[in-house]
Amino acid sequence: MKIGFIGLGIMGSRMAANLQKAGHDLVVYNRTASKAQELVSLGARSAESPAEAARGAEVVITMLSTPDVVKQLTEEFLPVMPKGAIWIDISTVNPSFSREMGKLSAGYQIRFVDAPVAGSKVAAENAELLFLAGGKEEELTDMAPLFDIMGKKTLYLGEMGNGTNVKMLINLMLAQSMATFSEAIALGKGMGLAEGQLLNILTATPVVAPVMGLLKERLLDGNFDVNFPLRWIHKDIMLALDTASELSVPMPSLGQTEALYKNAMDSGMGDLDFSAIYKALT
Ligand SMILES: NC(=O)c1ccc[n+]([C@@H]2O[C@H](COP(=O)([O-])OP(=O)(O)OC[C@H]3O[C@@H](n4cnc5c(N)ncnc54)[C@H](OP(=O)(O)O)[C@@H]3O)[C@@H](O)[C@H]2O)c1
């Protein structure tokens, strides 16, 4: 399949590599062009603009940082995509934005699927992502082979925007769990308990999210090398708060959590892993 892949950051570069290795015909674009080099060595072609990546593509995939960046780049790639082609947005954005992009695409006779992912750098590399896909059944069926190459499972969630809906919920819980866990460890340390012991005991209890068990060794080693940038989980909290505001759903504890991640960003932790909130709080 002829695929234009736009956004070769931590996630996009690895997902695109899996599509390329599976034999698809990729034209890739990234603002920082040097990040395309590895894909070029695998056989992809590097484009100098989003439009060049999208021209003639059957499918355009975007894996970009924020809704604003996605919106900005649509101005370049949507007008040149062949009529009837599909745009899959994998970036983590907010549901009303996904629906807006669906309408915008329809104006160009482009079919749209929102398919954000759960799973981080290693899952992207090993093609073990969980896809959360929203859109018309026909489009989702057409795209299933691509999801299967990049991920281990796809949840088909019905209408457009539902993929993004579920992604918001997952990431707000990830942010809150990480902060709550960090505060519990801080208090435990204040009680005079050993950090390693606390990490082992708490992660063995059902009240702790399983992801903390996966992060345990890194937390103990003080390893906050980036898999999922802290600045992007802060962005996701803001998007969830915006969504809650649109729906008039109060989210009092999420507002508190937002302030914690904002402080961590302001103290220079934005480019560390999101789990660096542990470092900030313990
Ligand atoms: N990392 C994770 O664990 C993870 C997991 C699931 C979902 N996500 C989501 O996936 C998306 C990408 O995340 P990531 O971790 O891959 O982030 P990343 O490494 O920071 O990549 C961001 C991408 O957006 C591009 N970009 C940013 N600003 C731009 C602009 N003004 N114009 C053009 N391109 C721009 C970057 O280009 P440059 O390379 O030139 O900066 C890069 O390709 C985010 O929405 C994130 O929330 C991340």
The ligand as an SDF file (V2000), in Angstrom:
LIG
                    3D

 48 52  0  0  0  0  0  0  0  0999 V2000
    5.7170    8.3590   23.6080 N   0  0  0  0  0  0  0  0  0  0  0  0
    4.6710    7.6550   24.0180 C   0  0  0  0  0  0  0  0  0  0  0  0
    4.7830    6.7680   24.8710 O   0  0  0  0  0  0  0  0  0  0  0  0
    3.2970    7.8840   23.4180 C   0  0  0  0  0  0  0  0  0  0  0  0
    2.3630    6.8360   23.5220 C   0  0  0  0  0  0  0  0  0  0  0  0
    1.0860    7.0070   22.9660 C   0  0  0  0  0  0  0  0  0  0  0  0
    0.7690    8.2020   22.3480 C   0  0  0  0  0  0  0  0  0  0  0  0
    1.7010    9.2060   22.2810 N   0  0  0  0  0  0  0  0  0  0  0  0
    1.2980   10.4440   21.5830 C   0  0  0  0  0  0  0  0  0  0  0  0
    1.8200   10.3420   20.2730 O   0  0  0  0  0  0  0  0  0  0  0  0
    2.1700   11.6320   19.7730 C   0  0  0  0  0  0  0  0  0  0  0  0
    3.6490   11.6630   19.4190 C   0  0  0  0  0  0  0  0  0  0  0  0
    4.3690   11.3560   20.5960 O   0  0  0  0  0  0  0  0  0  0  0  0
    5.9420   11.0570   20.6280 P   0  0  0  0  0  0  0  0  0  0  0  0
    6.2130   10.4720   21.9580 O   0  0  0  0  0  0  0  0  0  0  0  0
    6.3440   10.3270   19.4050 O   0  0  0  0  0  0  0  0  0  0  0  0
    6.4760   12.5590   20.6230 O   0  0  0  0  0  0  0  0  0  0  0  0
    7.7440   13.2300   19.9420 P   0  0  0  0  0  0  0  0  0  0  0  0
    8.8960   12.2860   19.9030 O   0  0  0  0  0  0  0  0  0  0  0  0
    7.9290   14.5250   20.6440 O   0  0  0  0  0  0  0  0  0  0  0  0
    7.2540   13.4820   18.4380 O   0  0  0  0  0  0  0  0  0  0  0  0
    6.4220   14.5650   18.0990 C   0  0  0  0  0  0  0  0  0  0  0  0
    6.3290   14.6610   16.5980 C   0  0  0  0  0  0  0  0  0  0  0  0
    5.5760   15.8630   16.2630 O   0  0  0  0  0  0  0  0  0  0  0  0
    6.4010   16.6710   15.3920 C   0  0  0  0  0  0  0  0  0  0  0  0
    6.1320   18.0880   15.5800 N   0  0  0  0  0  0  0  0  0  0  0  0
    6.0540   18.7710   16.7470 C   0  0  0  0  0  0  0  0  0  0  0  0
    5.8070   20.0930   16.5010 N   0  0  0  0  0  0  0  0  0  0  0  0
    5.7400   20.2300   15.1610 C   0  0  0  0  0  0  0  0  0  0  0  0
    5.5040   21.3310   14.3040 C   0  0  0  0  0  0  0  0  0  0  0  0
    5.2710   22.5680   14.7870 N   0  0  0  0  0  0  0  0  0  0  0  0
    5.4900   21.0990   12.9640 N   0  0  0  0  0  0  0  0  0  0  0  0
    5.7040   19.8650   12.4680 C   0  0  0  0  0  0  0  0  0  0  0  0
    5.9280   18.7740   13.2310 N   0  0  0  0  0  0  0  0  0  0  0  0
    5.9480   18.9570   14.5610 C   0  0  0  0  0  0  0  0  0  0  0  0
    7.8070   16.3340   15.7900 C   0  0  0  0  0  0  0  0  0  0  0  0
    8.7260   16.7540   14.8010 O   0  0  0  0  0  0  0  0  0  0  0  0
   10.2710   17.0080   15.2210 P   0  0  0  0  0  0  0  0  0  0  0  0
   10.9100   15.6610   15.2380 O   0  0  0  0  0  0  0  0  0  0  0  0
   10.7830   17.9090   14.1670 O   0  0  0  0  0  0  0  0  0  0  0  0
   10.2460   17.6530   16.5820 O   0  0  0  0  0  0  0  0  0  0  0  0
    7.6830   14.8050   15.9120 C   0  0  0  0  0  0  0  0  0  0  0  0
    7.6280   14.2040   14.6570 O   0  0  0  0  0  0  0  0  0  0  0  0
    1.7810   12.6250   20.8820 C   0  0  0  0  0  0  0  0  0  0  0  0
    0.4700   13.0840   20.6240 O   0  0  0  0  0  0  0  0  0  0  0  0
    1.7960   11.7670   22.1360 C   0  0  0  0  0  0  0  0  0  0  0  0
    0.9420   12.2810   23.1380 O   0  0  0  0  0  0  0  0  0  0  0  0
    2.9620    9.0700   22.7850 C   0  0  0  0  0  0  0  0  0  0  0  0
  1  2  1  0
  2  3  2  0
  2  4  1  0
  4  5  1  0
  4 48  2  0
  5  6  2  0
  6  7  1  0
  7  8  2  0
  8  9  1  0
  8 48  1  0
  9 10  1  0
  9 46  1  0
 10 11  1  0
 11 12  1  0
 11 44  1  0
 12 13  1  0
 13 14  1  0
 14 15  2  0
 14 16  1  0
 14 17  1  0
 17 18  1  0
 18 19  2  0
 18 20  1  0
 18 21  1  0
 21 22  1  0
 22 23  1  0
 23 24  1  0
 23 42  1  0
 24 25  1  0
 25 26  1  0
 25 36  1  0
 26 27  1  0
 26 35  1  0
 27 28  2  0
 28 29  1  0
 29 30  1  0
 29 35  2  0
 30 31  1  0
 30 32  2  0
 32 33  1  0
 33 34  2  0
 34 35  1  0
 36 37  1  0
 36 42  1  0
 37 38  1  0
 38 39  2  0
 38 40  1  0
 38 41  1  0
 42 43  1  0
 44 45  1  0
 44 46  1  0
 46 47  1  0
M  CHG  2   8   1  16  -1
M  END
$$$$
